[in-house]
Amino acid sequence: MAEENTEGSNENIVDNSSEPANEKKPGKENLRVLENIDVALTVEVGGAEIKIKELLRLGEGSVVELDRLAGDPLDILANGTMIAKGEVVMVGERYGVRFTEIVDPEKRMESV
């Protein structure tokens, strides 16, 4: 969470009051408020629907077939909204994801 500045410092405040109202332009200052908001980034490999009785029978070593083919691009979601497609890569000893296709911003907004 962002820290609130309670000491009266105005160094991040932009005063455009001398400009006429119709000449104010939304700028980067307006977007900076959003830059420090955390989002959950999720990579979805695939999914499956199974019955509860099948779920209860799952154990160590069980395999569930997913609805994706091997090699298909993975869905990359930000707070549950698909923003891109990608592929798994190795970054040192960790997994990473390479963005291969970005979802059109207009389509992203439809799901919000």
N, C-alpha and C positions, 0 to 999 in steps of 0.2 A: 504494500500500500504506500501511497505517496505521503511524505511528511508534510504537515501543515506548517506554514511559516507564520508564527504568532508574534514575532518581534517587530512587526511594523515595516519591514523592508519592502520597498516598492520596486526593486530592480527588475522583476519579471513582468511588471504591469506596463502595457503600452497605452499611452493616452493619445487618442486620435480625435479628441473632442473639437479641435480646431478645424477638422475637415467637415465639409457638408455631409449629411447623412447618406446621400446618394453616391458619394465618391468613396465610401469605405469599402475596402476590398477584403474578403476573407483571405487570410494569408497563413503562412506557416505557423505563426504565433497561435492561431486558433487550433491547429492540429497538434501542437506540442502537448496540450492537455491530455491527449489520448496516448501519447508515446509510452508512458510508463504503466499502462494497464496490462495486467497479466492475462494471457489467453492460454487455454489448454490446447496444445498441438497434438493431434492423434493421427496415427497412420493405421488405416484399416486394411488388413490383408484379405479379408473376405468374411463371409458369414454363412450360417447354416440354420435351418429350422429343424428341431428334433422334438420328439415327444418327451414328456416328463419321465416316463418309464425308461426311455433310452438314456436320458441325462443321469438318472439314478444308477444306471449300470456302468457308467463311465468310471474308469479307474486308471491308475498309473499305467502308461503304455497304450492307452486307448487312442484311436485315431478317429477324428471327425472330418469327413470330406467337406470342403468349403465350396462356395459357389463361384470360385474364380479358377481360371486355368493358371498353371505355372507360367511365369513370364508376363502375365497381365500386369498393367500398371496398377499401383496401389492408390487408394483414395487418401488424400491428406486433408484433415479437417481441423478447423480452428473453432473451438467452442461448439462443435457439432455441425458446423457448416462447411461443406466441401469447398476448398479454395484452390486445390491443385491435384494433379496426379503425379506419381513419382515412382522411384525404384529404390530398393534397399542397397546401401553401400556400406563398406567398412571404413571407419574413421579410427585408425589405430586399433585399439582393442574393443571399440564400441561400434554399435550399429548406427547408421545415419540414413538419411533419405535425400535423394537427389530429385529436385523438382524437374519434371520433364514437360509438364503442360500446366499452365495457369488457367483457372476457370475465369471466364468473362465476368467482370465485376457486376454487370447487370444481372446475370444469372445468379450470382452469389446473393444479391440483394433480394431476389425473389424468395429465397428460402429463409430470410430473416424475419 
